[in-house]
Amino acid sequence: MWVLSGVKVGVVGVGVWGKNVVRALKELEREGLIEVVGVADVNVDRALEVANMYGISAYVRNVREIAGLGAEAVVISVPINELFNVAREALSLGLHVLIEKPVSERSEEVAELIRIAESSSLVAQPGFIVRYDPGIKTLKKILKGKVKYLVLKRLSARPPHRRKYSVVLDLMTHDVDLALNLVNPEETLLVSVLGFKRENGLPQEVHATLLLDDVVAHLITDGVLPVKIRCAEIVTEDAYYEVSFTDSTLLVREANGSYTQRVEGEEPLKAELRDFIRSVEGHKSPDAPTLQDALRVLRLVESIEQKLSLV
């Protein structure tokens, strides 16, 4: 038996991913870091199901009702087209927010959230979970030499209901953020874009090449391939590195030999949520993503989308 304490947190949107968020939060609750005060979903039967599954006493319909339960912070995991409106309302209610990627469909809306959060001194963190992958954390510790180029692949079949959203907005967003985070460029340039396998007017496979200062980044996102691949290849002046998120391995090839190691660490979702709670408590990690990062990502995503509309 544990005593509930810490930041009071709610979850808005408990579909497939939101349910996973609730599970991870309950694990943090058992550490005494937080108290999960309730879950919300427009489908109240789904909210009830998740509440019962994880022993949560309150289930409601929306973020306003979550605030009424005494929440101090909320994780927003609603569909892409609803993220901005829910986040704006949460901030207006004085809640700290973790907003799942891509935060909004439009960069100007992210800029609006930044203004609201800063004027209210509230934490607003985007859900760029790949930064918290143990493979990326390990890579950053051992990376040698200046980065020359990157190849980031995100391949797997999206369920039909997700294919109504741009694969760039839905999936490639992760790798745009990862590329920017690894290189931290002063200047970015979109060099080329190709789109394939259109469904309902939207390409389901996209190849984009970015120039980040003098580093070339190739991003390949395929939302229909019936094989799941998540990997990052990084080439420096001294070595080649390959992180497989699907296999939890890191391959290193250097002039004097090569090796592959298993990478272990805290589950990325739990690590991300833990960072969010620390920020709410006033102990922000320097590696935690910000809405400024989300704004930068979304502006690049918009450039990719614009070029796709011309090809």
N, C-alpha and C positions, 0 to 999 in steps of 0.2 A: 504494500500500500504506500502511495506517495502523496505528499501534500502539494496541491496545486499552487503555483506561484508564477511570477514572471509576467511577461507581456501578454495581454489578453488579445487573442487573434481569432479572426473569422475567415472563412473561405467563401467566395462568391463564384459560383459555377462549379458543379461537382459532376461533370461528365467523366469521360475516361481519364483525362489528365488531372482534373480537379480532384477526383477520388484518390489518385496517387498522392497529390499534395496533402490531402487530409491524413492519409496513412503516415507520411513522413512527419507531419506536424505532431501527430499523436506520439511518435517516437521521441520527438524533442520534448513533448510534454512530460513524458516519463522521466526525463532528465531534470525536470523542474524548471526548464527555461521559459516555458510559456504555459498558457491555459487556452485551450480551444473552446471558445464560448458558443460557437454555433456554425452551421453551414447554411448557405442560401442557394436556391436555384429556382428559376421560373417554373420548372417542373417540380412542384412541391412533393410529389410522390418519390421522385429521385432523391430529393434532399432528405426525406424521411428514411429512405433505404440506406443512404450513406451514414446518416446520424446513428441509426440502429446498428449498422455494421461496426462502427468505431466507438460506440458508447458515448455519443455526444447528446446532451439533453435537449438542445434547441435546434430546430430546423425552421427556416423562414424562406421568404421569396426573393428578397433583394437586399442591396447593400444598406439601405436606410434602416431596415429592420435588424440587420447585423449590428449597426451602430447602436441601436436601441438596446442591444444585449450587453452593452458595456465594452465593446471591442475598442482597442486602441490602434490596431493594425489589421489589415486585410490583404489576403492573397486573391488576386483577380484572375480567374481562369475561365472566362466566358469566350464565346466565339470571336474571331478576329474583328468582325464588324461591330461588335458591342464593347470592345475593350476601352475605347476612349471615353464613351459616355459613362460607363460604370466607374472608371478611374477618376474622372472629373467630379462625379457626385461624391465619391469616397473622400477625395481631398477637401471638397466643400464642407463635408461633415467633420473634418478635423482628423481623419484617419491616415495613418502612414500606409503606404501601398507598395506591394510587389505586383507588378503588372506583367503578365506573360508576354512573350514576344509576339508580334512586333511592336506592341504598345498601342499602335494605331495604324490605320491605313494611309494616313497623311502626315507628312512631316510638320506642317503648321499646327496640327493638333498636339503633337508632342511638344512643340514650343510653348503652346498654351499650358500644358500640364507642368512644364518647367516653371513658368511664371507663377502658377497657383501654388505649387509646392514650395518654392523659394519664399514667396510672400507670407506663407503660413509656417515656415520653418518645419516642414514635414519631410520625412524620408519618402522618396519615390524611386524605386529600383526596378529596372527592367529584368525580365527573366531570360538572361543570356546564360543558360545552364552549361553550355559547352566549356566555358571558362573554368568550371569547377570539376571537369573530368580529371581523374588522377593521372591519365596519360599526358594531358596538357600541363598539369602542374609539374610532373616529373620532367617533361621536355624542357620547360623553362629553366629548371635547375641545372641541366647538363648541356644546354645548347652552346656550341662553340663556334666562333667566327661570325662574320657578318652574313645575314640572310641574303641569298641571291634570288630565290624564287620559291613559291609555294604552289602545291596542288591540293585542293580540298574537295573531297568527294562525299556526297550525301545522296545515297541511292536506296530506294525502297518503294514499294507500291503503296500509295496513299489510298485509304478507303474512299469509295465514290463520293460520300458527302463532303469530303475535304477538297475534292478536285474542283469545286466551284470557286475556290480561292487560288490566287496566283501561287504557283510553286515557288516563285522568288520570295514572295511575302511570307509564305507559310514555312518553307524549309531553308532556302538559301540565306535568309536573314541570319541564321546561326553562323554560317561560314563567312559572311561579310564581316560580322562582329569579330570572329576569331582572327581573320586576316588583319584587321585593323588593330586588334589587341596585341598580336604577335609583333607587328612591325612598328606601330605607333607613328605613322607617317605625318609629315607636315602638309604634304600635298597628295591628293588622290586624283586619278584619271581613269575613266572607263574607256578601255581600248576597243573592245569588241564584244558583241553579244550574238548568240545563235539560239533559236528556239525550235523545238521539234515536237512531234506527237500531239498535235492540237486536239483538244476536246472542248466543245462549247466555246470555241474561239480562243481558248487559253492553251499555250504550250505547256506540256507536262514534263518536258526535258529542256533544261536551259544550260548553256555553257557561257560563262562570262570571264573576260580577262581584264584585270585591273592593273594599273601601275601605281604603286604606293611608294612615293619618292622614286627610288631607282630599283625597287623590288617588284617583280612580276608575280601576280597572284592569279592562278587559273582556278575557277570555281565551276564544278560540275554537279548539277542537281537533277536527279531523275526520279520523278514521282510515280512511275509506272513499272519500273523494273521489279520482277518478282523475287529479287534477292536483296537482302539488307546489307548495305556497305556504308560504314561511316569511317572515314580515314583522312588523315592529314599527312602530306609529304612535305618536308621542309629541307631545302638544300642551302647549305651555307658555303663559304669559301673553304671550309675545312672538312665537312662531313655531310652525310645524307641521313635524315631521320624520317621514320614512318610510324605514326601513331595510329593504331587500329582501335577505335572506340568500341566496335562490335566484339573484338576478341580480347580487349584489355591488354594489349601488348605494345611494346616500343622496340622498334628495330633501329639499330645504329650501325652505320657503315663508315669506317674511317680508313685512312691510308694503311694503317697497320693491322687491320682486321675488322670483324663485325661481330655483333651479338644481338640477341633478342631477349628481352626481359618482360616478365609479367609486371603489370603496374597495379598497385593496390592503394586503396585510400577510401575515405568516406564517400558514400553514395553522393553523386553530384547534386541531386535534388535536396538532400539533407544539408549538404555543405552550403548551398545557395540560400536556403531558408535560415540556416544558422547565421550566415553573414547579414541577412536582412534584419534579423532580430538584434544582432549586435549593433547595427546601425541605428535602429530605433532606440536602443539603450544609450546611444551616444558614443559608440566605439566602432566607427566605420572603418572597414578594412580598405587599404589603398587599392586593392585589386577588385573591389566590388564595382560592378557596372553602374553607370549613372544614366539619367535621362538625356544628358548631353551625348553620351555614347549612342543611345537609341536614336537620337536626332541625326547624328552623323551617319549611322547605318541606314536609316530610312531615306535619307537624301540620296545615298548611293543606290538603294533599291529602286527609288523612283526613276533615277537615271537609267537603270537597267530596263525597267518596265517601259519607259519611253522609247528606248531603242528597239525593244521587242515589238512595239506597236508599229514600227516602220519596216520590219523585215517579214 
